[in-house]
Amino acid sequence: MAEGIKITTIGGGSSYTPELIEGFINRYEELPVSELWLVDIEAGKEKLDIVGNLARRMIQKAGLPIEVHLTLDRQKALKDADFVTTQFRVGLLEARSKDERIPLKHAVIGQETNGPGGLFKGLRTIPVILDIVRDMKEYCPDAWLINFTNPAGMVTEAILRYTDFRKVIGLCNVPIGIEMGVARLLDVDHDRIRIDFAGLNHMVYGLDVYLDGVSVKDRVIELLSAEDTSSFVKNIDGQAFEQGFIRALGALTCPYHQFYYKTDEMLAHDLKNYEAGTTRAEVVKKLESELFERYKDPDLAIKPPQLAERGGAHYSDAAVRLITSIYTDKKDIQPVNTINNGAISGIPDDSAVEISSLITKDGPKPLVLGDLPVAAQGLVMQIKSFERIGAEAAVTGNYDTALLAMTINPLVPSDKVAKVILDEMLEAHQEHLPQFFSKVES
């Protein structure tokens, strides 16, 4: 790649964008970005302008020669890009609110990447991401796609399964959040910690933990068994697991495991919030409103600390670290969503997995970690089947396939409940699911 990197961010008006800008500023010596194109849709134009102006102030304060372009023209922004990052939400936060509230009305967990909510976010998102891939193949065929858009696992699965585009990496801030949480537990710097992550997005396990290259897994598990690991991320309210459970599992869990291993407690907690009108979507709406008021301040030229409450902590660390390692052929190890290719036994080679990988100029090379713990294999395979069939439903717009995906998700109690929720959510999200409704109309 030539000196001077062009990066295009789709969903540029996101409240997360200042995280990304901070990351580019901090790593400029290694990653000399010359152009940053922030792209959004008409409905996001006001936020794009606010965030874009803050980005320019941050870069000006840092004294760096990075040009920031704001546009609603995706194809223009993609032309000759070196890296494309995606961080968009089809249907905005109103769609997330429906994803949470409709399942909870039927006493099923509503969450943006798990259960019925995760399925519907995938159904809305996958057709858009496949359009972006088509544009990339035409306007920047050599660029890497770094996808942060949830559900990142299902989205990566769809790209790998329904296109021939392979320069895609799914990314999540949960593993890096766990690394930093473990570093705090051990009272050491983050760069001394490495974890062997394996599994799926939001269903990933830490198979081993290293401090300065020496395994400290048993010590960390003892510390974690008395700790509420949901403190590692801001967007899940949770509680600690039973100590004996974590010890017997012999692996680190991620905060999203609470939805599966503590379903009743999480459902009761979410129903209480639902009845009080304070689901996570409502909380995020309020946070975003406050953030954008801060972003408007013409004297603000840094990422405000309140952004950490949004749940995007370490986003820039994960995204910019990954882009830098590809650009510099660093060959360090990072957890990413990529094609399995035999890295995790039992999962098809052509499926997307979340796994620690060697990051090179040619992309991630997954570490071959073999079998998952016996206790984890069944749940991981069930979620993988849900991701695959959910992706198929998103591409085909087939009602029965969507019903199948909904029913096999472990958070949905029966096919009858699945059908009730599916029908109600299809109606609620009709505007953003043309693949399901164009056939009916024709």
C-alpha positions as CSV (number, residue, x, y, z in Angstrom):
1,M,0.0,0.0,0.0
2,A,1.2,3.5,-0.8
3,E,1.9,6.1,1.9
4,G,-1.3,7.9,2.8
5,I,-4.2,5.6,3.6
6,K,-7.8,6.1,2.6
7,I,-10.4,4.8,5.2
8,T,-14.1,4.8,4.6
9,T,-16.5,4.4,7.5
10,I,-20.0,3.5,6.7
11,G,-22.3,4.6,9.5
12,G,-20.0,7.6,10.0
13,G,-22.6,9.5,12.0
14,S,-22.5,6.9,14.8
15,S,-21.9,8.0,18.3
16,Y,-18.9,5.6,18.3
17,T,-17.0,7.5,15.6
18,P,-15.0,9.7,18.1
19,E,-13.6,6.4,19.4
20,L,-12.4,5.6,16.0
21,I,-10.9,9.1,15.4
22,E,-9.0,8.9,18.7
23,G,-7.6,5.5,17.6
24,F,-6.4,6.9,14.2
25,I,-4.8,9.9,16.0
26,N,-3.0,7.8,18.6
27,R,-1.6,5.4,16.0
28,Y,-0.8,7.9,13.2
29,E,2.9,7.2,13.3
30,E,2.2,3.6,12.4
31,L,-0.9,4.2,10.4
32,P,-0.6,7.4,8.3
33,V,-4.2,8.0,7.4
34,S,-4.5,10.8,4.8
35,E,-8.3,10.6,4.0
36,L,-11.2,9.6,6.2
37,W,-14.6,9.4,4.5
38,L,-17.6,9.3,6.9
39,V,-20.7,8.0,5.1
40,D,-24.3,7.9,6.3
41,I,-27.8,7.9,4.9
42,E,-30.2,10.9,4.6
43,A,-31.8,10.0,8.0
44,G,-28.4,10.2,9.7
45,K,-27.2,13.5,8.0
46,E,-27.6,15.7,11.1
47,K,-25.6,13.3,13.2
48,L,-23.0,12.9,10.5
49,D,-22.5,16.6,10.4
50,I,-22.2,16.9,14.2
51,V,-19.8,13.9,14.5
52,G,-17.8,15.0,11.4
53,N,-17.2,18.5,12.8
54,L,-16.1,17.0,16.1
55,A,-13.7,14.7,14.1
56,R,-12.2,17.6,12.3
57,R,-11.7,19.5,15.6
58,M,-10.0,16.4,17.2
59,I,-7.7,16.0,14.2
60,Q,-6.9,19.8,14.1
61,K,-6.1,19.7,17.8
62,A,-3.7,16.7,17.2
63,G,-2.0,18.7,14.4
64,L,-2.4,15.9,11.9
65,P,-2.8,16.2,8.1
66,I,-5.9,13.9,7.9
67,E,-8.7,15.2,5.6
68,V,-12.2,14.4,6.8
69,H,-14.9,14.1,4.1
70,L,-18.6,13.8,5.0
71,T,-21.0,12.3,2.4
72,L,-24.2,10.5,1.7
73,D,-22.7,9.0,-1.5
74,R,-21.4,5.6,-0.6
75,Q,-19.9,4.7,-3.9
76,K,-17.9,8.0,-4.1
77,A,-16.6,7.3,-0.6
78,L,-15.6,3.8,-1.4
79,K,-13.6,4.6,-4.5
80,D,-9.9,3.5,-4.0
81,A,-10.3,3.0,-0.3
82,D,-7.7,0.9,1.5
83,F,-9.9,-0.1,4.4
84,V,-13.7,0.1,4.9
85,T,-15.2,0.0,8.4
86,T,-18.9,-0.6,8.9
87,Q,-20.8,0.4,12.1
88,F,-24.4,1.0,11.0
89,R,-27.8,0.1,12.4
90,V,-30.6,-0.5,9.8
91,G,-33.8,1.1,11.2
92,L,-31.8,3.2,13.8
93,L,-32.4,2.8,17.5
94,E,-36.2,2.6,17.0
95,A,-35.6,-0.8,15.4
96,R,-33.5,-1.9,18.3
97,S,-36.4,-0.9,20.7
98,K,-38.7,-3.2,18.7
99,D,-36.1,-6.0,18.8
100,E,-36.1,-5.8,22.6
101,R,-39.7,-5.0,23.4
102,I,-41.6,-7.4,21.1
103,P,-40.0,-10.6,22.4
104,L,-40.2,-9.4,26.0
105,K,-44.0,-8.9,25.5
106,H,-44.0,-12.7,25.0
107,A,-41.7,-13.4,28.0
108,V,-38.7,-14.1,25.7
109,I,-35.4,-12.3,26.1
110,G,-35.1,-9.3,23.6
111,Q,-31.5,-8.4,22.9
112,E,-29.8,-6.9,19.8
113,T,-27.6,-9.9,19.0
114,N,-29.2,-12.8,20.9
115,G,-32.6,-14.5,20.4
116,P,-35.3,-13.0,18.2
117,G,-33.8,-9.6,18.4
118,G,-30.4,-10.9,17.1
119,L,-32.2,-12.7,14.3
120,F,-34.1,-9.6,13.1
121,K,-31.1,-7.4,13.3
122,G,-29.4,-9.9,11.0
123,L,-32.4,-10.1,8.7
124,R,-32.3,-6.3,8.3
125,T,-28.5,-5.9,8.1
126,I,-27.3,-8.8,5.8
127,P,-28.9,-7.5,2.6
128,V,-27.3,-4.1,3.2
129,I,-23.9,-5.5,3.9
130,L,-24.1,-7.7,0.8
131,D,-24.8,-4.5,-1.2
132,I,-21.8,-2.8,0.3
133,V,-19.6,-5.8,-0.6
134,R,-20.9,-5.5,-4.2
135,D,-19.9,-1.9,-4.2
136,M,-16.5,-2.7,-2.8
137,K,-15.8,-5.2,-5.5
138,E,-16.4,-2.5,-8.0
139,Y,-14.9,0.6,-6.4
140,C,-12.2,-0.7,-4.1
141,P,-11.6,-4.4,-4.8
142,D,-8.3,-4.5,-2.8
143,A,-9.7,-3.0,0.3
144,W,-10.3,-4.8,3.6
145,L,-13.8,-4.8,5.1
146,I,-13.6,-4.4,8.9
147,N,-17.2,-5.1,10.1
148,F,-18.3,-3.9,13.5
149,T,-22.0,-4.0,12.6
150,N,-24.0,-6.5,14.8
151,P,-24.7,-9.4,14.7
152,A,-21.1,-9.6,13.6
153,G,-21.0,-13.4,13.5
154,M,-24.1,-13.8,11.4
155,V,-23.0,-10.9,9.1
156,T,-19.5,-12.4,8.6
157,E,-21.1,-15.8,8.0
158,A,-23.4,-14.3,5.3
159,I,-20.5,-12.7,3.4
160,L,-18.4,-15.9,3.5
161,R,-21.4,-18.0,2.4
162,Y,-23.1,-15.9,-0.2
163,T,-20.3,-14.0,-1.9
164,D,-16.8,-14.8,-3.2
165,F,-15.4,-11.8,-1.2
166,R,-12.8,-13.0,1.3
167,K,-11.2,-9.7,2.5
168,V,-13.7,-9.4,5.4
169,I,-13.0,-9.5,9.1
170,G,-15.7,-9.2,11.7
171,L,-14.7,-7.4,14.9
172,C,-16.1,-7.0,18.4
173,N,-15.0,-5.1,21.4
174,V,-15.9,-7.9,23.9
175,P,-12.7,-9.9,23.7
176,I,-10.5,-6.9,24.1
177,G,-12.7,-5.8,27.0
178,I,-12.2,-9.2,28.6
179,E,-8.4,-8.9,28.1
180,M,-8.4,-5.5,29.8
181,G,-10.7,-6.8,32.5
182,V,-8.2,-9.7,33.2
183,A,-5.3,-7.2,33.2
184,R,-7.1,-5.2,35.8
185,L,-7.8,-8.3,37.9
186,L,-4.1,-9.2,37.8
187,D,-3.0,-5.5,38.2
188,V,-0.8,-5.6,35.1
189,D,-0.6,-3.7,31.8
190,H,-2.9,-4.9,29.0
191,D,0.0,-5.6,26.6
192,R,1.3,-8.3,29.0
193,I,-1.9,-10.4,28.6
194,R,-2.9,-12.7,25.8
195,I,-6.0,-15.0,25.8
196,D,-6.6,-17.9,23.4
197,F,-10.2,-17.0,22.3
198,A,-12.3,-19.5,20.4
199,G,-16.0,-19.8,19.6
200,L,-18.4,-17.4,17.9
201,N,-19.2,-13.7,18.2
202,H,-20.9,-13.1,21.6
203,M,-20.4,-16.8,22.2
204,V,-16.6,-16.9,22.7
205,Y,-14.6,-18.7,25.3
206,G,-11.2,-17.9,26.7
207,L,-9.4,-21.3,26.5
208,D,-6.2,-20.1,28.1
209,V,-4.7,-16.9,29.6
210,Y,-1.1,-15.9,29.4
211,L,0.8,-13.4,31.4
212,D,4.2,-12.6,29.7
213,G,3.7,-15.9,27.8
214,V,3.1,-18.1,30.8
215,S,-0.3,-19.6,31.4
216,V,-2.2,-18.2,34.4
217,K,-5.6,-19.6,33.5
218,D,-6.3,-21.4,36.8
219,R,-5.4,-18.3,38.8
220,V,-7.6,-16.1,36.6
221,I,-10.5,-18.5,36.8
222,E,-10.3,-18.4,40.6
223,L,-10.4,-14.6,40.5
224,L,-13.2,-14.6,38.0
225,S,-15.4,-17.1,39.8
226,A,-15.9,-14.5,42.5
227,E,-16.3,-11.6,39.9
228,D,-19.2,-10.3,37.9
229,T,-17.7,-10.5,34.4
230,S,-20.5,-8.3,33.0
231,S,-18.4,-5.4,34.5
232,F,-16.1,-6.0,31.5
233,V,-18.7,-4.4,29.1
234,K,-21.1,-1.6,29.8
235,N,-24.1,-2.8,27.7
236,I,-25.1,-5.8,29.8
237,D,-26.4,-5.7,33.4
238,G,-25.6,-9.0,34.9
239,Q,-24.4,-11.0,37.9
240,A,-21.6,-13.4,38.8
241,F,-21.8,-17.0,37.8
242,E,-21.7,-19.8,40.5
243,Q,-18.1,-20.4,41.4
244,G,-18.2,-24.1,40.9
245,F,-19.7,-23.7,37.4
246,I,-16.8,-21.5,36.2
247,R,-14.2,-23.8,37.8
248,A,-15.7,-26.9,36.2
249,L,-16.1,-25.3,32.8
250,G,-12.3,-24.5,32.9
251,A,-12.6,-21.6,30.5
252,L,-13.4,-17.9,30.6
253,T,-16.9,-16.9,29.6
254,C,-18.0,-13.7,27.9
255,P,-20.8,-11.5,29.3
256,Y,-23.3,-12.6,26.7
257,H,-23.1,-16.2,28.0
258,Q,-25.4,-15.0,30.8
259,F,-28.3,-15.1,28.4
260,Y,-27.8,-18.8,28.0
261,Y,-26.5,-20.0,31.4
262,K,-28.6,-17.6,33.5
263,T,-31.7,-17.3,31.2
264,D,-34.3,-17.0,33.9
265,E,-32.4,-14.4,35.9
266,M,-31.7,-12.3,32.8
267,L,-35.3,-12.6,31.6
268,A,-36.6,-11.5,34.9
269,H,-34.2,-8.5,34.9
270,D,-35.1,-7.5,31.4
271,L,-38.9,-7.9,32.1
272,K,-38.5,-5.5,35.0
273,N,-36.8,-2.9,32.8
274,Y,-39.4,-3.5,30.1
275,E,-42.2,-2.8,32.4
276,A,-40.4,0.3,33.7
277,G,-39.8,1.5,30.0
278,T,-36.1,1.3,30.5
279,T,-34.9,-1.4,28.1
280,R,-31.3,-1.0,26.8
281,A,-32.6,0.7,23.7
282,E,-34.3,3.4,25.8
283,V,-31.1,3.8,27.9
284,V,-29.0,4.1,24.7
285,K,-31.4,6.7,23.2
286,K,-31.0,8.9,26.2
287,L,-27.2,8.4,26.2
288,E,-27.0,9.2,22.5
289,S,-29.1,12.3,22.9
290,E,-26.7,13.5,25.7
291,L,-23.6,12.5,23.7
292,F,-24.7,14.4,20.6
293,E,-25.4,17.5,22.7
294,R,-21.8,17.3,23.9
295,Y,-20.5,16.7,20.4
296,K,-22.1,19.9,19.2
297,D,-20.0,22.0,21.6
298,P,-17.6,23.9,19.3
299,D,-15.0,23.9,22.1
300,L,-15.0,20.1,22.4
301,A,-12.0,18.6,20.6
302,I,-11.6,15.2,22.4
303,K,-13.6,12.1,22.8
304,P,-15.8,12.8,25.8
305,P,-15.5,10.3,28.7
306,Q,-19.3,9.7,28.7
307,L,-18.9,7.7,25.5
308,A,-17.6,4.8,27.6
309,E,-21.1,4.4,29.0
310,R,-22.4,3.7,25.5
311,G,-20.9,0.2,25.5
312,G,-18.3,0.9,22.8
313,A,-15.2,1.0,25.1
314,H,-12.1,-0.2,23.4
315,Y,-13.8,0.0,20.0
316,S,-10.9,2.1,18.6
317,D,-8.3,-0.1,20.3
318,A,-9.7,-3.1,18.6
319,A,-10.5,-1.6,15.2
320,V,-7.3,0.6,14.8
321,R,-5.1,-2.1,16.2
322,L,-6.4,-4.5,13.6
323,I,-6.0,-2.1,10.7
324,T,-2.5,-1.2,11.8
325,S,-1.4,-4.8,12.1
326,I,-2.7,-5.5,8.5
327,Y,-1.0,-2.4,7.1
328,T,2.3,-3.1,8.9
329,D,2.2,-6.9,8.5
330,K,2.8,-6.9,12.3
331,K,2.0,-10.6,12.8
332,D,0.6,-10.1,16.3
333,I,-2.3,-12.1,17.7
334,Q,-5.8,-10.7,17.9
335,P,-9.3,-12.2,18.3
336,V,-11.3,-11.6,15.1
337,N,-14.3,-13.1,13.2
338,T,-12.9,-15.0,10.2
339,I,-13.3,-18.2,8.2
340,N,-12.6,-21.3,10.4
341,N,-10.4,-23.4,8.0
342,G,-10.0,-26.1,10.6
343,A,-9.0,-23.9,13.5
344,I,-11.9,-25.1,15.7
345,S,-12.7,-28.8,15.4
346,G,-16.3,-29.6,14.8
347,I,-17.3,-26.3,13.1
348,P,-17.4,-26.4,9.3
349,D,-14.2,-25.1,7.6
350,D,-16.2,-22.5,5.6
351,S,-18.0,-21.0,8.6
352,A,-17.3,-17.8,10.5
353,V,-15.7,-18.2,13.9
354,E,-14.4,-15.8,16.5
355,I,-10.8,-16.9,17.2
356,S,-7.4,-15.6,18.1
357,S,-5.5,-15.1,14.8
358,L,-2.1,-14.1,13.6
359,I,-2.7,-10.7,11.8
360,T,-0.7,-10.3,8.6
361,K,-0.8,-8.1,5.5
362,D,-2.8,-11.0,3.9
363,G,-5.3,-10.9,6.7
364,P,-5.9,-13.1,9.8
365,K,-4.4,-16.6,10.1
366,P,-6.5,-18.4,12.8
367,L,-4.6,-20.3,15.5
368,V,-5.5,-24.0,15.4
369,L,-7.0,-24.4,18.9
370,G,-8.7,-27.8,18.2
371,D,-11.6,-28.9,20.4
372,L,-13.7,-26.5,22.5
373,P,-14.5,-27.7,26.0
374,V,-17.0,-30.6,25.9
375,A,-19.4,-28.5,28.0
376,A,-19.3,-25.7,25.4
377,Q,-19.5,-27.6,22.1
378,G,-23.2,-28.2,22.0
379,L,-24.2,-24.6,22.7
380,V,-21.7,-23.2,20.2
381,M,-22.9,-25.6,17.5
382,Q,-26.6,-24.6,18.2
383,I,-25.8,-20.9,17.8
384,K,-23.7,-21.6,14.7
385,S,-26.7,-23.4,13.1
386,F,-28.9,-20.4,14.2
387,E,-26.4,-18.0,12.5
388,R,-26.3,-20.1,9.3
389,I,-30.1,-20.5,8.9
390,G,-30.7,-16.9,10.0
391,A,-28.3,-15.8,7.2
392,E,-30.1,-18.0,4.7
393,A,-33.4,-16.4,5.7
394,A,-32.0,-12.9,5.3
395,V,-30.7,-13.7,1.8
396,T,-33.8,-15.6,0.6
397,G,-36.6,-13.8,2.4
398,N,-38.2,-17.2,3.0
399,Y,-40.7,-17.1,5.9
400,D,-40.3,-20.8,6.8
401,T,-36.5,-20.5,7.0
402,A,-36.9,-17.5,9.3
403,L,-39.3,-19.5,11.5
404,L,-36.8,-22.4,11.6
405,A,-34.0,-20.0,12.6
406,M,-36.2,-18.4,15.4
407,T,-37.3,-21.8,16.7
408,I,-33.8,-23.4,17.0
409,N,-32.5,-20.4,19.0
410,P,-32.0,-21.6,22.6
411,L,-33.7,-18.5,24.0
412,V,-37.0,-19.3,22.2
413,P,-39.1,-21.9,24.1
414,S,-41.2,-23.4,21.2
415,D,-42.1,-23.2,17.6
416,K,-45.5,-21.8,18.5
417,V,-44.0,-18.9,20.5
418,A,-41.4,-18.4,17.6
419,K,-44.3,-18.0,15.1
420,V,-46.1,-15.4,17.2
421,I,-43.0,-13.4,17.7
422,L,-41.9,-13.8,14.1
423,D,-45.2,-12.6,12.7
424,E,-45.3,-9.6,15.0
425,M,-41.7,-8.6,14.3
426,L,-42.1,-9.0,10.5
427,E,-45.0,-6.6,10.7
428,A,-43.1,-4.1,12.9
429,H,-40.0,-4.1,10.7
430,Q,-41.7,-4.4,7.3
431,E,-40.1,-1.2,6.0
432,H,-36.6,-2.7,6.4
433,L,-37.4,-6.3,5.2
434,P,-38.3,-5.9,1.6
435,Q,-37.0,-9.4,0.8
436,F,-39.9,-10.9,2.8
437,F,-42.6,-8.6,1.5
438,S,-41.9,-8.0,-2.2
439,K,-42.9,-11.6,-3.0
440,V,-46.2,-11.2,-1.1
441,E,-47.0,-8.0,-3.0
442,S,-46.1,-9.5,-6.4
